[in-house]
Amino acid sequence: MKKSLLAMVAVLACAGAAHAQSTVKISGLVDVYAGSMQYAGAQRTSTVGSGGMTTSWLGFFGTEDLGGGLKAEFAISSFLRADVGNLGRYDGDPAFSRDANVALSGGFGTLRLGRSMAPNFLPTILANPYGDSFTISPLVLHANIANVPVWGFGNLTTPADTGWSNQVTYTTPSFGGFKANLHYQFGEQAGDSGKRNVGVNALYFGGPLTLVGFYENAKISNPVNPSPMNTKSDWMLGGAYDFGVAKAYGTYGRAEVDATNFEARTASLGLDVPVFNKAGTVKAAVARTEVEGTVNATRTTTSIGYDHFLSKRTDLYAVAMYDKVTDVRSGTSLVLGVRHRF
């Protein structure tokens, strides 16, 4: 009896050790706002929307320690529209368009296969005070959102979404605060048409200083049924510096389409000012994009707001935005929202 008990204890101990080597977690973020939205040249809309400061999402993530410093990882996550309860950023968006990948990591860095971030994503959200807001961040709006009728998708500076499907990504180890990501998206076109996306980004974190940059050459659209498109390239350099009393941001980038005379030049500035003993921050940002080719126009978007943290996981925000395009009626927007992480 005593030997049987000892054997059972040993089995349970081994099972506990095996369990400690693997972790699986469920996490996400829910962000909902109420607002009055009007982009330049568009009609005003009163709305309850999802993703005022951050696109809402739900995901499953896991790691397994394989020994010798080697780990296996997976990420499966979906954007969601918390205002209506649907998955995806819009109707037709793939269920797991945020993440659907598996990876091996170790001293050599990380090799990831599947759908994951495009090169433009991290540098863009790190170099503006509104992060990954697709509703009120001027820099993100100019890169990705075509809510301005005269502006249209043809004048966005990001060539092929903020995430790429069918992708191989290699992330280097960190060298004194510097890290780079190399991206290759297979076009999966019959007959080896040469259509594919390639890109790289670089990130540096050194105390109060953050420096970022990316380059993309895209021939495949994303994310639904990736298909060939005119070659579009874009690049951006940016950074931020935390002075303590305020954090300043700045970027400059260009985008071009080989088959046309399209060229876009975007510059942005931003500021984060902590207030109320750092319980909240006043945020200000402006982005200006000059386009030649498809249309000859300039778009300038400015956002000023306040973000107040009730806890480490929950914050309330209020943002006013002004949007102006050449020869088009300007638009003003106001959003009030709550964001919760879990």
N, C-alpha and C positions, 0 to 999 in steps of 0.2 A: 504493500500500500504506500509505504514511504517512498519507494523508488518510483512508483507511478506518479505520485504527487510532484516529485522533483523533476520528472520528465515533462510533466505538463507545464511546470513553471519555466523550464528551459525553452519549450516551444513558444510560450507566450512572450518570453523575453526576446526571442529571435523575431517573432512577428512584430513586436514593438520596435525593434531596431530597423526592420525592413520598412515599417510604416514611417519612421523618422526620416528615412532617406528619400521619401517621395511626398510631395505636397500638391494638393489640388485646392483651388479656392474659387469662389464665386464673388465677383465684385462688379461695381457699376456706378453710375451717376445719373441722377434725375434732375433736370433743369427745366423749369416751366416759367413762362413770363406772360404778363398781360401788357398789351401795348397798342399804340396807334402808329402804324408803319406807313411811310410814304418815301419811296426812293425817287430819285430825279426822273421826271417824265412819266411817273406812274400815278395811279389813283391811290388815295388814302384808304387804308384798311384797318379797322379795329379788330384785334385778334387776341386769342390766347394761344401762344405758340410754345414749341418745345425747343430748348437749346439757345437761350438768350446769351449766356456767357460760354457755355460748353455744350456741344451736341450730346444729348442723353444717350446712354449706352448700357448694355448688360453683357458680361463676359465670363468665360471659364478659362482658367489659367493653371498650368501645372509644371512642375519640375521633378526630375528624378536624378538622384546622385548615382552615377554609373561607376564611380571610383576613379582614382588617379587624377582628380581634378576635372573629369569630364562629366557634363550634365546634359540630359535631354529635356527639352522644353516644348510646350505646346500653348497656343493661344487661339481661342475661338470666341469671338465677340461680335455683337450686333449693335448697330445704331438703332435707336427707337424714337418714336414720336410720342412723348408722354401725354401730349394734349389730346390725342385721339386713340392711343393704345396700339398703334401699328409699328411693326418692325421696319427698319430702313429709314433713310433720310427722306425718301419720296417713294411714290408708288413705282414698283419695278426695280427698286434697289435690291441687290442680293441680300439674303437673310444675314449673312456673316461678312458684309462688305468692310467692316472695321478690321477684323483679324480672322484669318483662317490659315494657320501655319504651324510648322513643327521645326525645331532647331536643335543643333548640337553646339555646346559652348565649352570653352576651356581656356587654357593659357594662350591658345592661338587666336582667341576671339570668339565670334559667334557666326555660324553658318545657318541661315534660315531659308526654308522653302515654303512657298505658298503666297497667299495674299497678305500684304503688310503695307506699311507706310511707304509712300513715294519719297524721293529725295527732297522735294520741296517742303514737306510738312514740318519737320522739327525746326529747321532754321526759321521758318515763317512764324511759328507760334512762340518761339523763344525771343524773337526780336521785336515784339510789340506788346504793349501793356494789357491788351485784351485777349492775349493767348490764342486759343483755338475757337474764338467766337465767330460763327458764320452768320451772325445776325447784326452785330454792331462793331466788329473790328474793321476799321478802314482798310488795313493791309490785306486781310483775309478776303474781304468783299471784292476788292479789285482783282485778286488772283483767281477767285473761284465762283462768285455768285453773279448771275446775270438777271437780276431783278429790274434792271433799268432797260426799258424797251429798246431805246436807240443804241444802247451799249452792246447788248446781245452776247451770246457765247463766243462769237468770233473775236471779241476784244478782251477776253480774259487772258491774264498773263500766264496762268498755269496751263500746261499743254494737255494733261491727261489725268485729272483727278488728284486727290491727296493720298490715294492708295493705289497700288498696282497689283494686278492679278498675275498668275503664272510667273512668279518672281523668285529669283535667287538673290539673297542679300548677304553680304559679308560685312561684319562689324569688327573693326580692329580692337585690340586691347587698348586701354587708356595709357597714354604716354605723357606723364606730367600734366594731366588735365586735358590733353588733346585726344580726340577720337574721330574716326571717319567711318562712313558707311558706303559701300559700293553696291550699286543696284543694277540688275539685268533682268528685264522682263522679256520672256520668250513671246514672239508674236503668234506662234502656232498656226502659221499660214501655210497652206498646201504649196508644195513646190519650192520651199525655201526662198520666199520673196525678198528676204533681207529686211522685212519689217519687224522692228523690235524697239524697245525702249531701253536706254542706258542712262545712268546718272550717278552722281556722287555728292555726298555732303560732308562737311567737316564742322566739328564743334569743339570749342575750347572753353573750359571753365577754370578760371584762376582767381580765387578770392572774389573781389567785387566785379571783376571783368568777365564778360561773356562775349565770345566772337563766334559767328556762324557764317556759313556760306554753302551754296549748292549750285550744281549745273545739271541740266536735263536735256537730252535729245530724244524726242518722242515721235514715233511713227505709228503707234497703236493707241486707240482710244480706250478709256476705262469709265466705269467698272462693268457695265452690262454688255455681254457679248463683245469682247474686245475686237475691234476691226481696224483695218488700215486707215490712215488719215494723212494729210499733208504733213511733212516733217516740220515740227515746231521745236525750237530750242529756247531755253530760258535760263537765266542765272540771277543770283542775288547775293550780295554781301551785306552783313548787318552785325549788330552787336548791342550790348547794353552795359551800363556801368552803374553800380549801386554806390551812391555817395553817402548813404546812411539816411540823410534827411529826404532824399528823393532818388529814384532810379530812372535813368534816361535811356531811351532806345533810339536807334536809327537804322535805316536800310536804304539800299539803292540796288535796282536790278533792271534787266532788259529782257524782252521776249521778241522772237522773230519767227516768221513762217517762210520757209525756203521758196515755196511755189508762188508766193505773192509778194507784194511790197509791204506787207504788214510789219510794223515795228512798234513796240510799246516800251516806254521808259517809266518806271515807278520809283518814287522816293517817299519815305515815310519817317515821321518823328513821333516819339511818344514819351510820356512821363507818368510815373507812379509816385504818389506822395503819401507816405503813411501818416495817419492821424489817429487821435483818440488812443494814444499809447499803443499804436500799431494794431488796434482792433479793426481798423478799416483803412482803405486807401482811396484817394482821389485819383482818377485815371483820366488822362487826356491823350488823344492820338489823332494824327492827320496823315492821309495818304493822297498823293497826287500822281495820276497816270496820264501821260501824253501818248496818244495813239496816232499813227500815220498809216494809211493804206485802206483798210476796210471802211473806216470813217476817219476823218481828220478832226479830232476832238480831244478835249481835256476833261478828266473827271477828278474832282476834289471832294473828299469825304472827311468829315471831322466828327469825333465822338468825345463827349465829356460825361463822366459818370462817377458814381461812388459805390464801392463794394464793402459791405460790413459783415465781418465774421461773427456769428453767434457762437460757434464752436469750431474745432478743427475740421469738421465735416460739413457744416451748414453755414451758408452765407446768403445775405440779401443784397440786391443790387438795383440801382436806378441809373439809366443812361439816356442821354439826349444825343441825337445824331442829325447832322446836316449833310445833305448829299447834293452835289451840283455837277452838271454836265454841260458843256458848251452848247448854247442855243436851245437848251431844254429847261423847262420849268423846274426849279429846285424842289427838293423834298426834305421834310423834317420828320423825325420819328422820336418816340419816347417809349421806353420799356421799363417795367418794374417786375422783378423776378426773384425766385428763390432757387438755390442750387444745393443739392444734398448728395454726398458721396457715401458709399457703403462698401 
